Amino acid sequence: MYREIAPPADLGEHVACVWTSVARGGVVFPDGCVDLVWRGDSLIVAGPATGPVAAGVPVGVPVFGVRFRMGAAGAALGLPAGELADLTVDVGDVWGEEVVARVAEGGPAALLAAVRSRVREPVDPLARAAALEMARPGARVGALELGVSERQLRRRFLDAVGYGPKTLARVLRFQRFLALAREGGDLARLALTAGYSDQAHLTRECRRLAGRTPAEIVASGAGPAGERVRFVGAAEPRVAYRAA
C-alpha cells in the first residue's frame, strides 16, 4: 500500500514527502518532481519526466523514496536538475556507494539522513515561485512578474526544476486532470475544468505524457502524484494556490 509521510521540519523547504509502497509494475506518469527511490536492490534518482517511465521493479518488492518539492531538486542534489531530465541515475554515481549501503541497511530514515547531510543551498525563490505559478490553470510564462528576463527565468528554472515552465505547466495540467478524474464526470467536462481547450486536446496530451487515452487512464484508476498542490476557487479566472 502506498503511503506518504510528511518530511521533518528542517527539510520541509526541499522535501515534499517520504513515501513507502510495494511495487505494482506498470508505468509512472510525469509529475514535475524528482525522487530518490530505493528499488529493493539499488538507489536511484528518478529525474523529472516528460513521458511515461516503466517502474522497473518486480511486483511485490517493497520500495520507498524521498520526493523533492518542485524547484527544490537542484539545490537538494547539488547539481542542475536539467541534467537529470528523463533519466534514471544511480545515486552511487552522484553521492557515492557508501550512501547506498547505508540506505540499504537503514531504510527511509537513512535516506532522509543522506539528504539532510547534502543539502547545502536554499531553494531558488524565483524558480519556486514560477513553478507554483505554473500550477495555475491558464498560467503563461510571459505573464510572470518576477523582475528578471524570460531568458534568465528559464535558465534558473531548468537548474531548479529540470525542464522549462511551459513543460511543467503541461505536466501539472495533466496531474490536475488525474485529480479531477477521481471525482468522476464525463471526459469533455473534465477536460475543460482541468484547463484543456477541448476533449481532443486532453486526448493528445494524455497520449504524449502517459502513452494512454484519457479513458484508459481513468479505467486504470491512476491518481495524481508529485507535490500536492491544492487549488482554491477553481472557477475563478485566476486561481490562488498553496503548496500542500
N, C-alpha and C positions, 0 to 999 in steps of 0.2 A: 504494500500500500504506500502511495506517495504521501509524504509529509513534509511540511515546511516549518522551520524553526526560526524565530526572529534572531538577528545577529546580536552579539554583545554590544553594549552602548559605544565602546571605544572604536568599533569597526563599522558603526552604523552609517557613516558617510560613504564608505566604499562598498559594503556588502548589503545586498538586498535580503538574502536569507541563506540558511543552511538547509539542505534538503536530503531526505533519505527515501529510498524506494527499492523496488525489486524489478529487475529488467523484464520488460514485456515484449521486447522485439519491436519491429516496425520502424518508423522514421520519426525524427524530431523536426518540428517546424521552426522557422526563424522567429525569434522573439526580441531581438535588439540587445540581447545581453551576452556576456562572456561568462562561462562557467569553468571551474576546476572540478573535474569528475574522477572519482575513484571507480574503476570499472571491474573490480574484483581481482585483477592481476596487474593493473597499471594505472597510473595517474596522468591524466591528460588535461590540456587546456582546450576547451571547445570554443573556437573563435566565433565571432559574430557571423551568422549565416545569412545567405540571401536565397537559399533554396532548401529543400528537404535533405536531411542528413540521416543516413542509416545509423541506427542505435549502436550496432557493432558489438553488442554484449549478449551472450547466451541467455535465453529466457530463464528466469528464476534466480539469477545471480543478484545478491544484494549489492546495491550501488548507493553512493552518496556524493554530495558535492557542495561547493560554495558558489553562489551566483552573485556576480558583481552588479551594482546598480548601473543603469545606462550612463555612460560618460565617465565611469569610475575605473574601468578595466585598465586603461593605460597607466594611470597613477598607481594602481594596486600592483600591477605586474612588473612595473619598471621598464616597459618598452612600449612603443607605439602600437595601439590596438589595431591599426590598419595593417600591420604585418601579420595579423592572425586571421584576417577575413577569409571565411570559407575554408579554414584549415583546422586540423586536429593535431596538436603538438604535444609531444612527450614532455611532461614537467621536468623530468630529469635533464633534458637539454636546456632548460631555462634556469632552473634553480638548483640542479644537482641531484644525483641519485640518493644522497643521504636523506633528502626531504621525502622522497618516495618511500624509502624504507621506514621512516618514522610514521608516515601516514598509514602504511600497510599494517603497522603494529598498533597505532593509537587511534585510528578511526577519525570521525568528524572533528573531535577535539584537537587532534594533532594537525589536521588540515587547517583549522582556524588558527592555531598557533603559528603555523608556517606563514599564513597570510599576514598575521599581526607582525611577525618579525621582519617582513619585507616591505610593508607599506612605508614609504619614505616621503611621498608627496601628497598634498591635499588634492582633492578633485578640482579640476579646472572649472570655476564657477560659470564662465561663459558657455563652455561646451555643455555643462549640465543644464543650464537654463534653456539653451537651444534644444537639447534633447527632450526636455519636458514639454516645450512648446510644440515639438513635432507630434506629440501625443494628442494634440487638439485637432478635432475634425476640421478640415479645410485649412490647416496651417500652411503658410508659404514662407520659404526662406527669405525672400525679398521683403517680407513684412516685419521681420525681426528688427527690433531697435536695440541693439546691443553695443553700439558705439565702436564697431570695427567694420572693416570692409568685408564683403561677402567672400573674397578670396582668403582672408585671414581666418574668418569663421570656419570655412571649410577645412583649412589645414588643421586648426585646433580640434575640430570635430572629428576628423579622421584619426588623429592621435588618441583621442579620448574614447570614442565610440567604436571606431573600426570601419565605418563607411560614412558616406555623406548624409546630410539632413534629408534629402529627398528619399533616399533609400530607407532611412529609418522611419520616415513618415508612412511609407508604403507598408513596411513590416508592422508598425503599430496599428495601422488601419485594419490589417488582416487580423491582428490579435483582438481588436475591438469587435470584429465580426464573430470571432470564436466565442467571445464573452456573451455577445447578444444572442448567438445561436443557442446557448444553454437555456435561454428563457423561452425558446420556441418561436414560431411565426413563419410566414412564407418567405421565400428567399428574396423576392422583389422588395418587400418591406425591410428585411434585414440589410439588404444592400444599401438602400438609401439612408437608413438610420446609421449604419457604420461609416458612411461618407463616400460611398461609391456613386458614380453618376447613374448607373442602372445595373440590372442584374447581369447583363453581358460583361460589364466592366468587372464586377465581382468574380465572374467565372474566369476571365482572363488572368486576373491577379492570383486567384487560388491555384490555377494551373502553374503559374510562374513560381510562386512561393512554396507551394505544398505538393505540386505534382498530382493534384486530385481536383475533381469538380467540387463545388460547394455542397452538393447533395451527398457526395461520397464522404466528405469531411464531417458533415452533420451526422450521417448514419454511423460513422466510426465512433462517435462520442467524444471526439477530440475537444479539449477545453483550452482556455487561454494559458499562457505561460509567460515567463520572464518576470520583470519587475512589475508588480501590480500597480497600475495607475488608475485611480478612481475618478470618474468624471462627475461634475456637479452641473445640473441644468443642461442636460444633453440636448434639449430642444432649442437652446439659445444659439444665435449666430456665432458667438464667441464663448467658448466653454472654459470655465475655471477648472483647475486641476490641482491635485496634490499627490505626492508620492505616497504610496502605502507604507 
